[in-house]
Amino acid sequence: MKANELKTLRENSAAELQKKVMELKAELFNLRFNLQLDSLKTQ
């Protein structure tokens, strides 16, 4: 494997990780929002 192929592979995996992080952050936000909504409903 050439050096530039390794660099491309690293960049791709970094981009995939960033995408996964954004998805997890959105999921966490939604979970927290729903928890707050539920606690407001029960009050």
Backbone as a printed PyTorch tensor [residue, N CA C, xyz], in Angstrom:
tensor([[[  0.8460,  -1.1890,   0.0000],
         [  0.0000,   0.0000,   0.0000],
         [  0.8850,   1.2440,   0.0000]],

        [[  0.5340,   2.1960,  -0.8360],
         [  1.3170,   3.4300,  -0.9440],
         [  0.9470,   4.4050,   0.1700]],

        [[  1.8470,   5.3540,   0.4040],
         [  1.6360,   6.3400,   1.4690],
         [  0.3710,   7.1560,   1.2290]],

        [[  0.1390,   7.5500,  -0.0400],
         [ -1.0510,   8.3680,  -0.3060],
         [ -2.3290,   7.5550,  -0.1390]],

        [[ -2.2570,   6.2330,  -0.3640],
         [ -3.4250,   5.3730,  -0.1250],
         [ -3.7320,   5.2940,   1.3680]],

        [[ -2.6830,   5.2080,   2.1700],
         [ -2.8690,   5.1920,   3.6250],
         [ -3.4770,   6.5020,   4.1030]],

        [[ -2.9950,   7.6100,   3.5440],
         [ -3.5310,   8.9270,   3.9150],
         [ -5.0110,   9.0180,   3.5700]],

        [[ -5.3740,   8.5500,   2.3810],
         [ -6.7780,   8.5640,   1.9600],
         [ -7.6170,   7.7040,   2.8900]],

        [[ -7.0880,   6.5430,   3.2370],
         [ -7.8010,   5.6380,   4.1420],
         [ -8.0360,   6.3060,   5.4930]],

        [[ -6.9970,   6.9610,   6.0070],
         [ -7.1240,   7.6720,   7.2930],
         [ -8.1590,   8.7790,   7.2050]],

        [[ -8.1300,   9.5430,   6.1280],
         [ -9.0870,  10.6420,   5.9620],
         [-10.5080,  10.1120,   5.8750]],

        [[-10.6860,   9.0090,   5.1630],
         [-12.0180,   8.4140,   5.0500],
         [-12.5090,   7.9390,   6.4050]],

        [[-11.6440,   7.2560,   7.1470],
         [-12.0860,   6.7540,   8.4380],
         [-12.3450,   7.9090,   9.4050]],

        [[-11.5720,   8.9860,   9.2940],
         [-11.8150,  10.1600,  10.1340],
         [-13.1620,  10.7820,   9.7880]],

        [[-13.4710,  10.8610,   8.4990],
         [-14.7570,  11.4180,   8.0740],
         [-15.9050,  10.5360,   8.5530]],

        [[-15.7130,   9.2220,   8.4870],
         [-16.7480,   8.3050,   8.9650],
         [-16.9540,   8.4560,  10.4680]],

        [[-15.8500,   8.6170,  11.1910],
         [-15.9530,   8.8120,  12.6390],
         [-16.6710,  10.1180,  12.9650]],

        [[-16.3570,  11.1720,  12.2300],
         [-17.0300,  12.4530,  12.4580],
         [-18.5260,  12.3250,  12.1960]],

        [[-18.8800,  11.5830,  11.1490],
         [-20.2930,  11.3760,  10.8240],
         [-20.9810,  10.6230,  11.9580]],

        [[-20.3080,   9.5920,  12.4760],
         [-20.8690,   8.7990,  13.5690],
         [-21.0360,   9.6670,  14.8180]],

        [[-20.0600,  10.5140,  15.0920],
         [-20.1380,  11.4220,  16.2440],
         [-21.3460,  12.3410,  16.1090]],

        [[-21.5610,  12.8960,  14.9250],
         [-22.7120,  13.7780,  14.7080],
         [-24.0250,  13.0280,  14.9130]],

        [[-24.0790,  11.7740,  14.4290],
         [-25.2930,  10.9730,  14.6080],
         [-25.5470,  10.7050,  16.0890]],

        [[-24.4830,  10.3650,  16.8210],
         [-24.6340,  10.0820,  18.2500],
         [-25.0300,  11.3350,  19.0230]],

        [[-24.4620,  12.4810,  18.6570],
         [-24.8340,  13.7380,  19.3160],
         [-26.3060,  14.0530,  19.0860]],

        [[-26.7730,  13.8370,  17.8600],
         [-28.1810,  14.0890,  17.5480],
         [-29.0720,  13.1410,  18.3400]],

        [[-28.6570,  11.8840,  18.4360],
         [-29.4360,  10.9060,  19.1900],
         [-29.4830,  11.2820,  20.6710]],

        [[-28.3530,  11.6900,  21.2100],
         [-28.2880,  12.1050,  22.6080],
         [-29.1770,  13.3200,  22.8550]],

        [[-29.1320,  14.2900,  21.9460],
         [-29.9780,  15.4720,  22.0630],
         [-31.4530,  15.0690,  22.0970]],

        [[-31.8460,  14.1730,  21.1810],
         [-33.2410,  13.7290,  21.1220],
         [-33.6540,  13.0080,  22.3930]],

        [[-32.7730,  12.1710,  22.9230],
         [-33.0910,  11.4560,  24.1600],
         [-33.2780,  12.4330,  25.3180]],

        [[-32.3810,  13.4090,  25.4240],
         [-32.4980,  14.3890,  26.5000],
         [-33.7500,  15.2350,  26.3390]],

        [[-34.0570,  15.6060,  25.1120],
         [-35.2560,  16.3910,  24.8390],
         [-36.5010,  15.6130,  25.2550]],

        [[-36.5520,  14.3290,  24.8770],
         [-37.7070,  13.5010,  25.2290],
         [-37.8240,  13.3070,  26.7340]],

        [[-36.6930,  13.1670,  27.4120],
         [-36.7270,  13.0430,  28.8710],
         [-37.3040,  14.3030,  29.5060]],

        [[-36.8690,  15.4640,  29.0320],
         [-37.3830,  16.7230,  29.5710],
         [-38.8650,  16.8640,  29.2760]],

        [[-39.2720,  16.4670,  28.0950],
         [-40.6700,  16.5430,  27.7060],
         [-41.5180,  15.6410,  28.6040]],

        [[-41.0340,  14.4260,  28.8400],
         [-41.7610,  13.4860,  29.7010],
         [-41.8700,  14.0140,  31.1240]],

        [[-40.7900,  14.6190,  31.6240],
         [-40.8430,  15.1300,  32.9930],
         [-41.7980,  16.3170,  33.0900]],

        [[-41.9170,  17.0950,  32.0280],
         [-42.8810,  18.2010,  32.0280],
         [-44.3150,  17.6760,  31.9980]],

        [[-44.5310,  16.5980,  31.2570],
         [-45.8750,  16.0170,  31.1560],
         [-46.3430,  15.4570,  32.4930]],

        [[-45.4130,  14.9040,  33.2750],
         [-45.7950,  14.2660,  34.5360],
         [-45.9520,  15.2680,  35.6690]],

        [[-45.5280,  16.5060,  35.4540],
         [-45.6540,  17.5090,  36.5300],
         [-47.0530,  18.0850,  36.5790]]])
